[in-house]
């Protein structure tokens, strides 16, 4: 019996405006608030969206999803 390799559940994050793509373990980003924290950003300094729909901090994220994180903080 062949043993299958465990693949950690992940989600794809596209950081904008840099257009940088990250693969993040799902356990580090179970919702949008934890994702922002994991990315080292402060709350409300980025817009998080899935399929073009903005997400609130409590929305759960699931493996296989592609999430866009757009920095919206004013620089001056």
Secondary structure, DSSP 8 states (H G I E B T S, - for coil): ---------EEEEEEETTTEEEEEEGGG-SBHHHHHHHTT--TTSEEEEETTEE--TT-B--TT-EEEEEE-----
